Amino acid sequence: MVRNNKQLLVCVFLFFSLSACTSVRFKGFFVGYAEQMKPVRLSLAQGDVVQANKALGGRNAVDDVLFQLEQGRLSYLANDWQNSRVAFDAVYRQVELDAGKAKYRAGRGLQQLAAVVGNDNVIEYQLPAYEQTMMHSYQAMNYLYQHDLEGALVEIRRANLVQEKALKEHRKALLDAEQALASGVKDDEVNPDWHRINQAYAGMDAVIGEVKNGFQNAYTFYLSGLLYEAAGQENDAYIDYKRALEISPDNRFLQQDVLRLASRLGMQDDLTGLEQKYGVWQQKHKTSDGQVVVIYEQGLINEKKELALHLPVSTSDDELRFYNLALPVYEKSSGLSRSLQLKVANRTLASMELVRLQSLAAKQLQQQLPGLILRQLSRLIAKEKFRSTLERKGDDVGNILANLYNLVSEKADTRSWVTLPKNSQLVKTQLPAGKQRLELLVDGRKTHIELEVKANRTTLVNLTKIDNFMNYQTVNL
């Protein structure tokens, strides 16, 4: 009878853990998101957006927001602006709803509890700030392609609010997570090999580079400045161009835009400092010319990988036992970023990077690590206590099952928006008004684009290249 009770306890533990996954696909609990999305990314790389959409499949409740992001991006790449708008609007409404629901916080608490005995894939996906700003940026482009500048400006304001809110909140969130990590786990319960954990993440510094946080995005600020300027709101445009330049100070195209508007708006104090840094501003084109801006989106952002660690852990009984830890990590990309070449008259202009989304994603993950590790250690404690209880009572079968469950249930949360580009670059020039033919060199491939340049107006060219997929759109602002 006693033995039956022990075995029943094992079954209850396993059932509770797996029942935490009833709101997700069973597959999602044991197979990482990045692995599931490989067919989608492969189809995109082969230039087949239709097949990528088919490979995306259907929704599931926990990852519905992430599904809509991927759907919105694929529709965007297929020039289906309306369906892309619908998908991104659904994401925005859900994010706003979640932010205001007290019930949501209780639900998150239950998911966090489930994650302690299962894995982080049972927690509803939360959009990091860089994904939210990119969503609003693409939504702004959807409106632009449908000739709705006001709608585009609404989305740009939302993107800027996301960045401002993230800037205010990230220090507190990081401090709270670090304090929880320091106080939430007692040394006498479990003591993992911290050296090996830190060593495993050392390579991610190369991915992050010089990025200071995971949410400030020069691409979004530049697009904002571009749209404000098109709407005649030059003071707002100047502010956002300056923000973009603060994030990407070596981009000479940003330097020229900030100098140009500082001069036009009579910002003499600013202009003096700017000219000391970047040189004296000189008007080099005719007033009857038009501005041509090319934004180049390159490749696909790296997906998260699973970092599987088989670590020695000191238990409460002073025994050394090995446990499986599964944490997400970004690995350094093997491919180098290449600039786009724009040939104008007798000179060639090379694009310059606005944002490296890969770096933002890696920095965001780095900032989340304290909370991720806290849940990982909490899982270890729960599983170790359960296993040791069974062992003390002589339940060998239960002990074996507990160890087996630990082996199969540890799965890193590799969810992220994986159809985003690796980076966004900028190149711009001035051309005479009228019909023009641009010559671009993209990854060694020559491309010609016909466009209509309007005097004192901006013509925006948005070009995306993902291996064998290439697409571009032009719009007059």
N, C-alpha and C positions, 0 to 999 in steps of 0.2 A: 504493500500500500504506500509506504514511504517512497519507495523507488518510483512508483507511478506518479506521485505528486511532483517528484523532482523532474521527471520527464515532461509532465504537464507544464511545469514552470519554464522549461526550455521552449516548448511549443508556444506558450504565451508570449515570451520574449521575441521569438522570431515572428510570430503573427503580428504583434504590435509594430515591429519595425517595418515589416512589409506592408502593413495596412496604411502606414504613413504615405505610401506611394500610390494609393488608389486614385489620387487626382492627377497622376501622370501616367504615361504609358509605361508598362512593365519594362519595356526595352530601355526607356530613358533612365531607369534606376541603375541598370547594370552596364549600359553602353553610353559613353560620353557623347555630348552634343556635337563636339567637333568631329567625332568619328561619323556620326549620322549625317553631317552636312557635307561630307567629302564628295558625294555624287553631284551635289549642287555646284560646288566650287569647280569640279572637274568639267561640268557642262559649260560653265561660264568661260573657263580657260580655253575650251574648244570653240568658243564663239556661238554657242547654241543657247540663247536665253529661254526659248520655248521649252527645251528639255530641262533646263535648270528649274523652271517653274514646276514642271511635272515632278522632278526629283524632290522638290520641297515638300510635297505631300500635303496632308491635312494638319489641322490645329490640334493642340491639346491644352487643357485648362491652365496648367501651371505656366506654360511657355507661350501663351497666346500673344502677349505683347511682343515677344521676340519673333514669333512667326510673322506678325504683321510688319515688323521692321524689315525682315527679309523679303516679304512679299512686296512691300512698298518700294524697296530698292530694285528688285527684279523688274517690276512694272516700269519704274523710272528708266532703267537701262533699255527697256523695250519701247520707249517713247509713248507709253500708255500713261499720260499725265493724270487722267481722271481716276483710274484705279489706284495709282500711286497716292493720289491725294486722299482717297477713301481709306486706304490702309494706314497712312501716317496720321490721319485725323482720328482713327480708332485708337491708335497708340496714345495720342495726346489726351483724349477724353479719359482713357483708363488711368493714365498717370495722374491726372487731375483728380479723378474720383478716389484713387487710392490715397492720395495725399490728404484728403479731407475726411476720411472715414475712420472713426474710432474703432469700428468693428474690424477694420483691416489690421489694426495693431494687435488685436486679440488673435486674429488668424495667423499673423506672423509669429506670434508667440508659440502657437501650436506647431507651426512648421519648424521653428527653431528647435523645439523639443523633439520633433520627429527626426531632425537632422542629427541630433546627439546620438541616436541609436541606429540611424540609417546612414545617409550621407547628404551632402548639401544640395543635391539635385532635387530634393523634395521641397526646397524653399522656392517660393514664387520668384521669378526673375525680376530683378530690380535694375532699371536702366541707369548705368553710370552717366555722369554729366556729359562726357564727350559724345556718347551715343545720342543723347537728347539734342545736343546742339547740332549734330550732323543731320538728325531727322528734320529739325526745323529749317536747316539750310536747304535740304533737298525739297522740302515742302515749298519754300520760297521760290525755288527754281520751277517747281510745278506750276505755281501761279504765274510766274514770268512767261513761261511757254504758252500760257493761255491768256497772255496780254492783260494781266491783272497786277499792276504794280502795287496798288494799295494792299491787296491780299498778301503779296510777297513781303511788304514792309511789316505787316502784322507778325508774320512768322519770324522775321529777323529780330523784332523786339522780343519775342518769346525766347529765341536763342540767347540773346544777350542777358535776359533775366535769369536763365538757367546758369550762365557763367557767373553772374554777380552773386546769386544765391549760393552756389558751390564755393565761391571764394570766401564767403562769410562763414560757412558751416564746416569746411573740411578740417580746419585746425581743431575744433571742438570734437568732431567725430573721431579723429585720429587719437587725440588725448584720451577720450573715453575708452576706446578699444585697447590702448596700451595699459590703462589703469585696470581694466577688466582682466587683461592677460596677466598682469602682475599679481592681482589679488584673487582671481577666480580659481586658481589651481594650487593646491597645497603640495609642498615638496614631498611630503611623506606618502602621497597617494600615487604619483607617477612622476618619473623624471626622465624625459626623453633626451636623446643625444642632440643638444642644441647646435653643437659645432657642425654636425653633418647637415642639419637643416639650413643653417646659414651658408654653408659651403655650396649646397645645392642651388641656392638662389644667387650666388655671386655673379653668374653669367648674365643675369637679367639687367645688370647695370649697363652693359654695352647696348642693350636694346633701348633703354630709357634715354641714354645720352645725356644731354644738358637740359632736358625738360624739367621744369621746377614743380609742376603739378600735373594732374591727369585730366584737367578740364578746360584750361584756357587755350583757345583755338584761334590762331591768326587767320585761318581761312574764313571762319565765320565772321570775324570782325572786318576782314577786307570786303567780303561780300556785302556786309551791312553798310560799309562806307560807300561802296559802289552804288547801292540802291538809294541810299539817302541823297547822294549827289545827283542821281538821275531824277529824283523827286524835287530837286531844288533846295534841299535842306543841307546846305554846305557846312554849317557849324556842327551838325550831328555827324556828317560824313568825316569831318576833320577829327573829331573825337575818336571815332572808331578806327580810322586809318592810324592814328597815333597808338591806339591799343594794339593793333596788329603789329606795328613796328616795335613796340616794347617786347613783344613775344618773339619776333623774328627780326632782330636789329640789323642783320647782315643782308637783308633782301633789298637790293638797290631800287627795285620798282616801287616798293613801299616807301623808301626814302624819298623818291622823287614825288610821289603823291602827297606826302606830308609837307614837303618843302613847297610844292605848288599851291596847296590850299592855305598854308601859313602866310605865303606871300599875298595871295588873292584876298584873304580875309583881314589882312593888316595885323597879323599876330607878331608884332615886331620883337617882343621879348623872346617868344618861342623861336622865331626865325633866326635870331642872332645865335642862339645855342645850337640850333639845328645845322646852320651853315658852318659852324665851327667843327661839327662832327662829320657832315656829309658833303661840304663844299657849297659854294654860292649857287643859288637857284638862278637858272637862265631859261627863259622861254625859247625853245628851239623849234617850234612848229608854227605854221600859219594859223590864224584864228579861224580860217575856213576849213581846216582839217578836222577829221574825226578820230576819236580814240578807239583802237582795237585792243581788246583785252582777251587773252587766251588763258583759260584755267584748265590745266591738264591733270587728270586723275589717273594715277598709275597703279596697276596691279591690284592684288587683293591683300588685305590685312592678314597677318599671320593668325592662325587659330591658336587657342590655348592648348598646350600639351599637358598630359598627366605626368606628374613627377611622383613616381612610386618609390617609396623608401621602406626598406625592411630594417627597422631600427631596433637596437637593443634598448629596452626600457626597464629601469629599476622599479620594482613594484613595492607595495607596502610590506611585503614579507622579506624584503632585501634579496629578492631573487632577480636574476637578469633574464627577462623574457623578450622575445622578438615580436614586434607588432608591425602590421602593414599600415603605413600612412600614405594617403593619396592627396596631393595638393596640385592646384593648377600652376602652370608656369609658361612664360613666353620665352622661346628660344630665338637666338639671333638668326635673322634671315640670311640665307646663303647668297641670294641675288643682290647686286648693287643697284641703287636707284640711278636711273639715267635721265638726263634733262632732255627736254624737247627743244629742237632747233627751229627757229623761225627766220626764214630768209626774207629780208626786206632790202630792195635795191641792191647795193653792192656790199651789204653787211649781213652778218648772221647774229641773231640774238638767242641766247640760251635761257631757258626757263629757270627760275629759282624756287626753291621749296618754300611753301607757305606753312604747311603742317605735315608732320609725320605721324599719322594716326597710330602707327605701330608703337611709337614711343609713348603717346598718351595712354594707350591701352595698358602697356606694361607698367607705367607709373601708377595708373589707377589700381591695378592689381597689387602693386607694392604697398599702396596705402591701405588696401583691404586686408593685407596679410595678418595683422594682429587679431582681427575678428575671425578669420579663417582658421588660424592656428588655435585660437581659444576653443572653437567648436571641435576641432580635431582632438585636442587634449581632453575635452569633456567626454568625447566618444571613447577615448582610451580608458578613462576612469570608469565609465559606466560598464564597458565590456570587461575590463579587468576585475571589477567588483563582482560582476555576475559570474565570471569564470572561476574566480577564487572561491566564491560561495559554493559552487557546485563541487569544486575539487576537495574542499574541506569536508564536505558531506559524503565524499567517496563516490560521487556520480561520474564515472569515467565516460559514459556515453554523452552526458550533458556537457562535460568538459571538451570533448572532441567536437561536438556540434557547435559550441560557442566559438571555438577556434576557427572552425570551418566558416561560420557566418562572418567572422571578422575578416577572413580572407576574401570572400566573394562580395561583401557589401561595401568595402572601401573603394569608392570611385570618386575621382576629383570632379568638381564642377567646372566643366570646360565651356560653359555657355558664354557666348558673346555674339555681337552682330558681325558675322563672318563674310558678308558680301560688301563690306565697306572697302574703299581703296586703301592701299598701303600708304600713299601720300598724295598731296595735292600741290601742284606747282603753278607758278605765274610767270607769264611773259606778256609784254604789252608794247605797243608802238603807236605812232601817229601816221595816218595815211590821208591822202586827198579824198575829198567827198566823191562818191560815185561807186561804180562797180569795181571791185578789187578781187584779185586772185591771190590767196595766201599759199605759200609753199612751206610745208612743215616736214621736218624729218623726225619721225617717231620710232624709236628703237631701230634705227637704220632703215626704216621704210618711208619712202617719200609719199606725202599726201597733199593734195591740193583742195582748197576750200574756197568756193565762190561766195562772196558776201557783198552786201550793199552798205557802204560807209556813208554816214550822214554828218554834215558839218556841225561841229560843236556838240556832237552826241557820242555816246559810247556804244560800240558793237561788241557784244559779249559772245565769245566762242567757248563752249564747254565741251572738252574732248576727253573721252574715257578709253583707256587701253588696258585690256586684261589678256595677256598672251595673244591668242588668235582673235580675240574680240576687240573691235574698235568701233566707236560711234561718236558722233559729234552733233551738236545743235548750235545754231546761231540765233541771237535775238538782239534787236535794237532797243536800247534803254532810253 
